């Protein structure tokens, strides 16, 4: 009886579960986002001022923290486009080059 039950379970697994198991085995691991990608909420490849001025949980900043972020943003927005490209974002934490 025990072997018979085991055989039924195996057949059920092979007929229905194998496909699901194979899909799980092939499921790709999620790719970790870079800090730039995390801030680029709309995925357009640039970080706007409103996207930049958020806390670690994605909530908009207010008051002095927002003012400090705005100042930093303007410092690194070297082309004055009101958005940071990936290249401009890489300058964050480094002294930006003076405009020519």
N, C-alpha and C positions, 0 to 999 in steps of 0.2 A: 504494500500500500504506500509506503514511504517513497520508494523509488518511482512509483507511478505518479505521485503528486509532484515530485521533483521534475519529472519529465514534462508534465503539463506546464509547470512554472517556466521551465527552460524554453519550451515552444512559444509560450506567450511572450517571453522576453525577446526572443529572436524575432518574432513576427511584428511586434509593436515597439518594444523598447529599444531594439538595436538602432533604429533610425534616430530616436531621441538621444540615445547615448552617443552615437557618432556625431550628432550635431553639437552636443555639449563638449565633446573631446576636441572638435575643430574650432570651437568658439574662441575668437581672438581676445587677448587681454586688452583692456582699455588702455589707450595711449595717454600718458600723463601730459597735461597741457603746460606750456611754459607760462611764466608770469605774464608775459605780453598777451598770450592767447586767453588767459583767464580774464584779463581786463577788457579785451576786445569782445564785449558782450554781443554785438550784432554781427561779428564775424567778417567785417569788411576789410580787415587787414590793417586798420588804423585804430588808435585809441583816442576817442574824443575827450574833451575836458570833463563832460558829465560821466563818462566811463571811468576816467582816471580818479575822480574825486569820490571814491567809495571806500568803505572800511573793508576789513578782511572778510566780512560776511556778505559784501555786496550792497550794503545799505549806504545811501548818500550821506556824505559828511556835511556838517554845518559849522558855522562859527570859525574860530581860529584854526582848527585842523583843516578846514576846507580852504581857507585863505593861504595857508602854508603850501598845500598841495597845488593850488592855482599858481602860486609863484614858481614852484618847481616846474610845473607843466610849461609855463611860458618860457622859462630858461632853456628847456630842452626842445621846444618847438622852434627849431632853428630856421625853418622856412616860413614861419608865421601862417601856417595853414589851419590853425586851430585844431589840429590833430597830430598825434605822434605816430610816425611810421615805426616799423621795427628797428630801423637804423637809429632813429632819434631816441627810441626807448633804450637802446643799448648804451647810450651815453649817460643814462641815469646813474648817478653816483660818481660820475667822472666830470671833470671840468669841461664844458662844451667848448668847441673851437669858436673863436671870434668870427663873426661874419665878414666876408671879404667885400 
